[in-house]
């Protein structure tokens, strides 16, 4: 699923479940970082489309990079678009902890490998230990796309329901 928003669906669901303990922006940044290698291969025609970046070893390295760079990029992005932490007094800029940055990046890169392993025959997720891809074709590509879309919809409903309940609870308390 290179360069598609489908990868964000599971991220939206995870955000809904973990709320402030997960950064959807760092997750999204990790998705972009994961697909730089395939983009390079598509542009140059040189290399393995879903190569090392789409292995768990590569995803681990890219998760570390995504967390280290994504924490600051996400905080800057949130500041630019005017999102602040309203749970503290005033309008404090959102700070993403290192733990949240790393959890979000690892969920991002590993979920990327899983989703692409289901649909792309050239993904070797356990390389260099194995070239097997046991989950290729686990579900059909349309089913995978629908799973991603439904997880985004469910995540959106859950997230905004939790926010609504919190707002109502805070107004009474």
C-alpha positions in Angstrom: 0.0 0.0 0.0 2.7 2.6 -0.8 1.6 6.2 -0.6 -1.9 5.5 0.4 -3.9 6.7 3.4 -5.0 3.2 4.2 -2.1 2.7 6.7 -3.6 5.5 8.8 -6.8 3.6 9.5 -5.3 1.3 12.1 -3.4 4.3 13.5 -6.7 6.2 14.0 -8.1 3.2 15.9 -5.0 2.9 18.1 -5.2 6.7 18.8 -8.8 6.2 19.9 -7.9 3.4 22.2 -4.8 5.0 23.7 -5.9 8.6 23.4 -3.1 10.8 24.8 -0.7 7.9 25.1 -0.3 7.7 21.3 0.8 10.3 18.7 -1.0 9.9 15.4 1.4 12.5 13.9 4.5 10.4 14.8 2.7 7.3 13.6 1.9 9.1 10.3 5.5 10.3 10.0 6.7 6.7 10.4 4.4 5.7 7.5 6.1 8.3 5.3 9.6 7.2 6.4 8.7 3.5 5.6 7.8 4.3 2.0 10.9 6.4 1.1 12.7 3.3 -0.1 9.8 2.2 -2.4 9.6 5.8 -3.7 13.3 5.8 -4.5 12.9 2.5 -6.3 9.9 3.7 -8.3 11.7 6.9 -9.3 15.0 5.3 -10.2 13.8 1.8 -11.3 16.8 0.5 -9.3 16.4 -1.9 -6.3 13.9 -4.1 -4.5 10.6 -2.2 -4.2 9.7 -3.4 -0.7 13.3 -4.2 0.4 15.0 -3.8 3.7 12.7 -1.0 4.9 9.8 -3.5 4.8 11.5 -6.0 7.1 11.2 -6.0 10.9 14.9 -5.3 11.2 14.5 -2.3 8.9 11.3 -1.3 10.5 13.0 -1.2 13.9 15.8 1.1 12.6 13.2 3.3 10.9 11.1 3.4 14.1 14.0 4.8 16.0 14.7 7.4 13.4 10.9 8.2 13.1 10.6 8.7 16.9 13.7 10.8 17.2 12.8 13.1 14.3 9.0 12.8 14.5 8.7 14.0 18.1 10.1 17.4 17.3 8.4 17.7 13.8 5.1 16.7 15.3 5.4 19.3 18.2 6.3 22.0 15.7 3.4 20.9 13.4 0.9 21.0 16.3 2.1 24.4 17.3 1.8 25.8 13.7 -1.8 24.5 13.3 -2.7 25.8 16.8 -3.4 22.7 18.7 -2.6 23.0 22.4 -3.0 21.0 25.5 -6.2 22.4 27.0 -6.1 19.9 29.9 -3.5 22.1 31.6 -4.1 25.7 32.6 -4.2 28.0 29.7 -3.1 27.0 26.2 0.1 25.0 26.7 1.8 23.6 23.5 1.4 19.9 23.2 4.6 18.0 24.3 5.1 14.5 23.1 7.0 12.4 25.5 9.8 10.2 24.3 7.9 7.1 25.4 4.9 8.1 23.3 7.1 9.0 20.4 8.8 5.6 20.4 5.5 3.6 21.0 3.8 5.5 18.1 6.8 5.0 15.8 7.1 1.3 16.5 3.4 0.7 16.1 3.6 2.7 12.9 6.5 0.8 11.3 5.5 -2.7 12.5 1.9 -2.2 11.4 3.2 -1.0 8.0 5.2 -4.2 7.6 2.2 -6.4 8.6 -0.2 -4.6 6.2 2.2 -4.7 3.3 3.1 -8.3 4.0 -0.5 -9.3 3.5 -0.7 -7.7 0.0 2.8 -7.5 -1.6 4.5 -10.7 -2.7 7.9 -9.1 -2.6 7.8 -8.3 1.1 10.1 -10.5 3.2 9.3 -9.4 6.7 11.8 -11.6 8.5 14.7 -11.1 6.2 17.7 -11.7 6.8 16.6 -14.7 9.0 13.9 -15.9 6.5 12.6 -15.0 3.1 9.2 -16.5 3.8 6.1 -14.4 4.1 3.5 -16.5 5.8 0.8 -13.9 5.8 0.8 -13.0 2.1 -2.8 -13.3 0.9 -4.1 -13.9 4.4 -7.1 -11.8 3.3 -7.8 -10.3 -0.1 -6.6 -6.9 -1.0 -10.2 -5.4 -1.1 -10.8 -7.0 2.4 -7.5 -5.4 3.6 -8.5 -2.0 2.3 -12.0 -2.3 4.0 -10.3 -3.4 7.2 -8.2 -0.3 7.1 -11.2 1.9 6.3 -13.4 0.4 9.0 -10.7 0.7 11.6 -10.4 4.4 10.7 -14.2 4.9 11.0 -14.4 2.9 14.3 -11.4 4.9 15.6 -13.0 8.2 14.7 -16.3 7.2 16.4 -14.5 5.9 19.5 -12.1 8.9 19.7 -14.8 11.6 19.4 -17.2 9.6 21.7 -14.5 9.5 24.5 -13.8 13.3 23.9 -17.5 14.1 24.2 -17.9 12.1 27.4 -14.8 13.7 28.9 -16.1 17.1 28.0 -19.5 16.4 29.6 -17.9 14.9 32.7 -15.6 17.9 33.1 -18.5 20.4 32.8 -20.3 18.6 35.7 -17.2 18.3 37.9 
